[in-house]
Amino acid sequence: MHKGEYCHVTSSQSLDGLEVIHAQFTDTVFGKHAHADYVISIVDAGVMHFSHKGTTHNALPGELSIVSPDELHTGSKGRGEGWRYRALYPSLDRMSGLYQELFGRSGAPSFHGSILQDERLSRQMQLLLVKLESGAETLDLEVHWELFLVNLLQKHAMQRGQSPRVLGPAQSNVERVRDYLADQYHHKVSLETVAQQAGISKFHLIKEFKRYFQLTPHQYQIQQRLNHARAQLKVGVSAIDVAHRCGFHDQSHFTKAFVSAMGITPSAYRQQFFTR
């Protein structure tokens, strides 16, 4: 980390282990990465510059941004001395379940924009964060969390039809590869083996996979390794063991990839969870 930077990670047992991050970055630059959970951020100071959905954005103080699972994004300072922000990481299951309850539609909700211009929602998130930091009672936290998510989904989630999505042959092939890589995240696999899963040439696979997911197959596998690594670090597995279990070449490679995605070393991330 650069001078003046910090990244504090906590989890709320009152809200089913909801992960909360409070961080400040000055010169750290986050490369393209994705998360297994949703990321809802609010900027407290400075400007957060990021790319998402093929467009660059500048989130200003008080503004919310949202990134869905497996959506690529970056992060860096927009101007000045950096940015300070807080973020919530609701799980895919939590968001999908509430989406189905509200709209009667299965699947993961997606959102219209990257930055949400919504003062009421911003105030709701700020109040929730205050309550989390002050150790409010469980029932109070649950009420505010539920109302915040309902408001978020009702005002900003994209409404989709109920008819099942029909995949074309090309997308069906690359989604089969995606699922295979997710299952085999901790193994070293060859491009030939992966291409056989799709029944297409290696070149065609790379081209189609990147077109649909904006990542090469190897980059996608790294993201899956990082998602599993975070889960293992949270329960106290050492960074050395996590690197080995998740298929990284060595701990140095693991640390570099983890810092690029999270802005904090695996050991520091583990310590913040494991000591609470």
N, C-alpha and C positions, 0 to 999 in steps of 0.2 A: 504494500500500500504506500501511496505517496504521503508526504507530510500533511497533516491536517485532515486526513481521511479516516473514516471509521465505518463499520458495518456491524450493527447489533442485530442479532437474530433471536427471536423468542417464539414460543408456541403457547397458545391459549388452551388449556385443558378444558375450560368451560365451554369452548366452542370447538370441541372435537379435534383438538390439536392444530387449529388454524395457525399457520405460520405468519409471523409479522416481522417485517424488516424496517429498521430505522437506520438510514445511512447518509453519509456525506462523501461526495467524491469531487476532487478537483481536477486531476489530470488522468485518472483512469479512463481507458477507452474499452468498452465492451464490444467484442466482435459479434458476428452473427451467432445467435444461439436461440434456443427455445426452452420452454418449461413444460413439465407434465401437468401443472396446475394452471389456473387462471392467475393473472397478475394484475391487481388493481392498485395503481399508484397515485399519490397526491404529492405535488411539489410544495415544499415549505419555504424554500428560498432558492434564488438563482434560476437558471433555465436548464431544463433537461432536454437535450437534443437526441432524437432517436429516429431510426428508420423502421418502418412497419408497413406491411401490405404494399410494398413498392413505392412508398412515399416517405419523405422526411418530415419530421414534426418538431416543434419547439413547445414544450409544456411549461407554462408560466406558473408562478406561485398561486396556489389555490385551485389549480386545474387538475382534473382527473385524467388518467390514461388507463386503457385496458388492453391486455394482450391475452388471447385465448391459447389453450394448450397446443403445442407443436407449431405455433406461429413464430417465424423468424423475426428477430428484432435486434437492434444494436442499442448503444447508449454512450453518451459523452456529454460534456458541458456545452451549453449553447453559447454562452459568452460570460465574461467576468471570471470570477474565482472558482466556479463550479456550481454544484447544486446539492441541495439537501432534500430528501424525500422520505416518505414512509410508504410501505406497500403491504397489501394483504394477499395471501395466496389461497383462495378457496379452491377446493378440490373439484375435479371433473365430475365426480359422483354427486357432490352437493349441488352443483349448478345444474346438472342434467336432471336430477330429481325434482328440484324446484321448478325448472322450466316445464317439465311434464305436468306437474301439479297445477301450474298457472294456466298453461295453454293446451294441455292435452296432447302434446306432441313429444315424441321420444327423440333422443339424440342430444348432442351438446349444443348449447346456444352459441350463436356468433353475434357480433355487434357491428353496428353501422360504421362507427368511426373509431379512430385510435385515441383521440382526445375528446372527452365528453364535456361539452359546454353546458353545465348543469349546476347552478349555484346551490340548489337545495340538496342535491346528492353530495356535493362537496362538503357542505355543512354536516350532513349526516355522517360522512366518513370521519371527519375531524372529531365529532363528538364521540363516535365509537372508539377511535384511537385514544382519546382522553380517558374514556372509561376503562379500556384495556390497560393503559399505563397506570391508572390509579387503583386497580384491583377491585373494580366494582363487583357486585354480587352476580352470580351466575344467571339468574333469571333476568336481571336488567341487561346484561350483555346479550343474552339470547334474543330478547325482544328487539333490541337495536340492530343486531346482526340480521335478523329475519326481515325487518322492515327495510333495511338498506338494500338487501339483495332483491327483494320484491320490487322496490322502486327502480333499481338498476335494470332488471329484466323487463318490466312493464314499459319503461320509457325508451330503452336503448337496444334491446335484443331484436334481432331480425326475425320476422315472422315467416315461417316456412310452411308449405303445404303438407298435408298428411300422407300424400302418395309416396311410396318408396322410391328412392333414387335408383335409376337404372344406369349402370356403369357401362361405358363403351369398352371394347376389348383392350385398348391400350391402358386405360385407367385401371381396369380390373387386374391387369398384369402387374402394374407397378404397386398397386395396393397389396397384392399378394406378396411381393418382395418386401414392402414396408413391414408387413406383419411378420415375415420370416426374420428380418433383421431385428425387430423388437424382441422376438423370442430368443434369438441367438446373440443378444447384445454382448455377452461375456466371452464369446468364442471368436477366434479369428477365422473368417470365411473368405474364400476366393471369389473374385468377380465371376469366374466361370460357374461356380456353384450357385451364386445368386442369379445369374442369367438363366440357368436351367430351371430355377423356380418359376420364372416368368415365361419360359419357352421362347425367348427372343435372343437376338445377338447381344454381345456385351456392349457394343457401341450404342445400339438402339436402347438398351436398358438405361445406360447413363443419361442419354439425351432425354428420354421420357420421364425418368425419375426426377431429374432436376427441373423439368418443366412443371411437374405437378407439385413438388415439395420444396423447390428452390434450394435443394441440397443434393450433394452426391450421395450415393449409398453409404460410403464410409462416414461422411459428415453426419448423416442421420444416425448411424450406429453409435457414434460418439455422443450424440445428444441422449440417446437411450442409456448409455453407460452413466452419464452424469445424473440422469433422473434417478437411477437405481442407487448411485453413490450417495446422493443426498439422503435418501431414505435410510441407508445403512449407517451413515454418520450420525443421524439423529438418535439412533438407539445405542450409540457408543462404540461402534466398531472402529478400530484404529484406521488412520488414513492409509497405512501400509497395507493392511489386510483388504481394505476396500479397493485399492488400486489393483490388487491381485484378483479379487473376486469378480470385479467388473470388467476385466479384460484389458486394462491399460498396459502398455509396454513396460512402464516402470513408474515409480512414484513421481518423478520429475515431470513426466508426460501428463500424468493425472493432475498434478498441482497446476500446471500451466493451463490445461483445459478448464479446470474448475474455476480458477481466478478469472479467466476470460469470460465465463458465464455469470459468476456470482459476485465478483469483486472482493473475494475473501478466500484465504487458503482453506483447504479441507480440514486441517487440524484446528484452525480457529473457528470454523463453522461447527465442527463437532463439539468443541469445548463449550460454546455458548448454549448448545442444547443439553449436553450431557451433564453439565454442572448445575442445571436448574431442576 
